[in-house]
Amino acid sequence: MNTLARKLIFICVSFTFIAFSAITVASPVIKIVMEGPFEENYDKVSQSLEANRFFVIFEPNIGNSLTYFKERWGDEYNQNGYEEIQSLVFCNPWYVNQIINKDPEMAALCPLSVTLLHKNNKTELLFIRPSQIKPDSPAQPLLIKLEGDIVNALEQARMED
């Protein structure tokens, strides 16, 4: 093999390594930002989940629970200054059944939740991506579909702004 061919192969291989080094693994957390008052955003998210057959089964007000520790924690309390911190805990029985049929370990996902953090008229929706929990799961195609359906519901809520 001549020198030019070796140099060309070296450049191609080097370029490939450089290109792939820039690729990062998707974050396990999806973050969607909504503008407006917290109560309106919260209602939009709750209604959109329900409209998409994700039934809200519990609505913990995490912010209220944390306020009980404000004095005890002092400077460590709510350092990011969130005005509201709440979650919506939800489930879709069809998905639960299908996922358990494929991979019973993934029953740990049920129920799912979205956490809402609010300050300065912005609400951040935080959702852990089911497809990132166990990528080699036999239920992975279902987890990807589930994730897509939930993100779609959250995006629908955001689009109502």
C-alpha positions as CSV (number, residue, x, y, z in Angstrom):
1,M,0.0,0.0,0.0
2,N,1.5,3.3,-1.0
3,T,1.9,6.3,1.4
4,L,-1.0,8.3,-0.1
5,A,-3.4,5.4,0.5
6,R,-2.2,5.0,4.1
7,K,-2.6,8.7,4.7
8,L,-6.1,8.7,3.3
9,I,-7.1,5.7,5.4
10,F,-5.6,7.4,8.5
11,I,-7.5,10.6,7.8
12,C,-10.8,8.7,7.3
13,V,-10.3,6.7,10.5
14,S,-9.3,9.8,12.4
15,F,-12.3,11.7,11.1
16,T,-14.6,8.9,12.1
17,F,-13.3,8.9,15.7
18,I,-13.6,12.6,15.9
19,A,-17.2,12.6,14.6
20,F,-18.3,9.8,17.0
21,S,-16.6,11.5,20.0
22,A,-19.0,14.4,19.5
23,I,-22.0,12.1,19.8
24,T,-23.4,12.0,23.4
25,V,-25.9,9.8,25.0
26,A,-29.3,11.3,25.3
27,S,-30.0,12.7,28.7
28,P,-32.2,10.4,30.8
29,V,-34.3,13.5,31.8
30,I,-36.5,15.3,29.4
31,K,-37.1,19.0,30.2
32,I,-39.9,21.0,28.7
33,V,-40.4,24.6,29.7
34,M,-43.8,26.3,29.8
35,E,-44.5,30.1,30.3
36,G,-47.2,31.4,32.5
37,P,-48.7,31.0,35.9
38,F,-48.0,27.7,37.7
39,E,-51.7,26.8,38.3
40,E,-52.6,27.1,34.7
41,N,-49.5,25.1,33.5
42,Y,-50.2,22.4,36.1
43,D,-53.8,22.1,35.0
44,K,-52.8,21.9,31.3
45,V,-50.3,19.1,32.0
46,S,-52.8,17.2,34.2
47,Q,-55.6,17.5,31.6
48,S,-53.2,16.6,28.7
49,L,-52.0,13.5,30.5
50,E,-55.6,12.4,31.1
51,A,-56.7,13.2,27.5
52,N,-53.8,10.9,26.4
53,R,-55.0,8.0,28.7
54,F,-52.3,8.6,31.3
55,F,-54.4,8.6,34.5
56,V,-53.2,10.8,37.3
57,I,-53.4,8.8,40.5
58,F,-51.5,11.0,43.0
59,E,-50.5,14.7,43.1
60,P,-47.8,15.2,45.7
61,N,-47.0,18.9,46.5
62,I,-43.3,18.5,47.2
63,G,-42.8,22.2,47.8
64,N,-45.3,22.2,50.7
65,S,-43.6,19.2,52.2
66,L,-40.2,20.9,51.9
67,T,-41.4,24.0,53.7
68,Y,-41.6,22.0,57.0
69,F,-37.8,21.8,56.9
70,K,-37.1,25.5,56.0
71,E,-36.0,26.5,59.5
72,R,-34.1,23.3,60.1
73,W,-32.2,23.4,56.8
74,G,-31.5,27.2,56.9
75,D,-29.2,28.2,54.0
76,E,-29.5,24.8,52.5
77,Y,-33.3,25.2,51.9
78,N,-34.5,25.7,48.3
79,Q,-31.3,27.3,47.1
80,N,-32.6,27.6,43.5
81,G,-35.6,29.6,44.7
82,Y,-38.4,27.5,43.3
83,E,-41.8,29.0,44.0
84,E,-43.7,25.7,43.4
85,I,-42.5,22.1,43.3
86,Q,-45.2,19.5,42.5
87,S,-45.4,16.1,40.8
88,L,-48.1,14.3,38.8
89,V,-48.0,10.6,39.3
90,F,-49.7,8.7,36.6
91,C,-50.2,5.3,34.9
92,N,-51.6,3.7,31.8
93,P,-52.9,0.2,32.5
94,W,-52.5,-1.0,28.9
95,Y,-48.8,-0.1,28.9
96,V,-48.3,-1.6,32.3
97,N,-49.7,-4.9,31.2
98,Q,-47.8,-5.0,27.9
99,I,-44.5,-4.1,29.5
100,I,-44.9,-6.6,32.3
101,N,-45.6,-9.3,29.6
102,K,-42.3,-8.5,27.9
103,D,-40.1,-7.7,31.0
104,P,-41.5,-8.0,34.5
105,E,-38.5,-6.0,36.0
106,M,-39.8,-2.9,34.2
107,A,-42.9,-3.0,36.4
108,A,-40.6,-0.7,38.5
109,L,-41.6,2.1,36.2
110,C,-45.2,2.0,37.4
111,P,-46.4,4.5,38.3
112,L,-44.5,7.2,36.3
113,S,-44.2,10.8,37.2
114,V,-43.5,14.3,35.9
115,T,-42.2,16.9,38.2
116,L,-43.0,20.6,37.8
117,L,-40.6,23.2,39.0
118,H,-41.8,26.8,38.8
119,K,-40.2,30.2,39.2
120,N,-40.2,33.6,37.4
121,N,-43.4,32.7,35.5
122,K,-41.7,29.6,34.0
123,T,-42.6,26.0,34.7
124,E,-40.0,23.2,34.0
125,L,-41.5,19.8,33.3
126,L,-39.0,17.1,34.2
127,F,-39.6,13.5,33.1
128,I,-37.3,10.5,33.3
129,R,-37.1,8.7,30.0
130,P,-38.3,5.1,30.3
131,S,-36.2,4.1,27.3
132,Q,-33.0,5.0,29.2
133,I,-33.6,2.9,32.2
134,K,-32.8,-0.5,30.7
135,P,-31.8,-0.2,27.0
136,D,-31.4,-4.0,26.6
137,S,-34.9,-4.7,27.9
138,P,-37.1,-7.0,25.8
139,A,-39.7,-4.3,26.3
140,Q,-37.5,-1.6,24.8
141,P,-39.8,-1.0,21.7
142,L,-42.8,-0.5,24.1
143,L,-40.7,1.8,26.4
144,I,-39.8,3.9,23.4
145,K,-43.4,4.2,22.3
146,L,-44.5,4.9,25.9
147,E,-41.9,7.6,26.2
148,G,-43.0,9.1,22.9
149,D,-46.7,9.1,23.9
150,I,-45.9,10.8,27.3
151,V,-43.6,13.4,25.7
152,N,-46.4,14.1,23.1
153,A,-48.9,14.7,25.9
154,L,-46.5,17.1,27.7
155,E,-45.8,18.9,24.4
156,Q,-49.6,19.2,23.8
157,A,-49.8,20.9,27.2
158,R,-47.0,23.3,26.4
159,M,-48.6,24.1,23.0
160,E,-51.7,25.3,24.7
161,D,-49.8,28.4,25.9
